[in-house]
Amino acid sequence: MSRLLAAVLLLAVGVTLADAARAQAPAQGPALPTNVDDLLARSRDVMADGMVGSGIVHALYAETARALIDSFAIESGLPAARAVDELAAWLMLPEDRADPRFVRLAEAVQVWQLLDRGAAAAGAPMPYWAARGFDRARYESTMCVVWGRGPGVYRTLARRAGLPADAQARCVETYQQVDARWLRVLEPYAAPDDAMRPGRMAMTVDWQVLALGGPVRALRESAMLEMVADQITASFNLTAELTLRVEPCAEPTIAWRPDERAIVLCEGLVAAIDRLIRPAFVNP
């Protein structure tokens, strides 16, 4: 594709995004690029923003799984780490291609591998995942569940994750077991379609970061965190309010705090993931 054609296409997308952003974002947002190089650079930044957000969403699903297991006092019969991995993957699976989780899942697969390579190159532990012991073996086990949900749809993701082609039948069986397990375990807490009513317990997002800039601002404008909160609110009869709190802490972490009924996301995790992810898109 020629640079001129790419610029025209990106300009059309940029105008659409700018119109949508003006309806939600403060007036001091970045101006729409006016030349080809700036437009291409902005498009790469937007792509990086999406990937960073998907990386955060992946970690959020893991901590949401911890919160649900703890809140509902679930006894799955599995080791704690495996239960979290399975439930997080199960929650993240989209209903169909129109489901926003479809894009988030595809990006999260790529983000984890970029984080793995970036952290190795820097001689540093992978943000969040290393502290949770989520290594490549657990990553591939999670991807096996995903592949088993849709062998045709997720074949490319499975290949990128390093799963061998002959693992498909095993992964289909694994997914069926995982799906049956969590449908059974969570059935007492599932919310019927007509259960949305005033006074119902909800998962909400509390932004306590006042200086919104860079990747944190992009994450807020994307409403990805709110997407997860809305899903949990709609899917379960929560026993109490559940809060996802975004705080101005420097630690590269997100963690469920049962005593506060809160999942706390430090902006330090957003910054840490951004440092490892953005160069792959801005300076490819």
Protein Blocks (a to p, Z undefined) as FASTA:
>chain_A
ZZklmmmmmmmmmmmmmmmmmmmmcfkbccddfbfklmmmmmmmmmmmmmmmmmmmmmmm
mmmmmmmmmmnopaehpafklmmmmmmmmmmpcfblmlmklmmmmmmmmmmmmmmmmmmm
nopacehjlmnopafklmmmmmmmmmmmmmmlmmmmmmmnopafklmmmmmmmmmmmmmm
mmmmmmmmpccfklgcghiacdddddfbfbgghjllmmmmnommmmmmmmmmmmpccfbd
cdddddfbfbdcddddfknopacddfklmmmmmmmmmmmmmmZZ
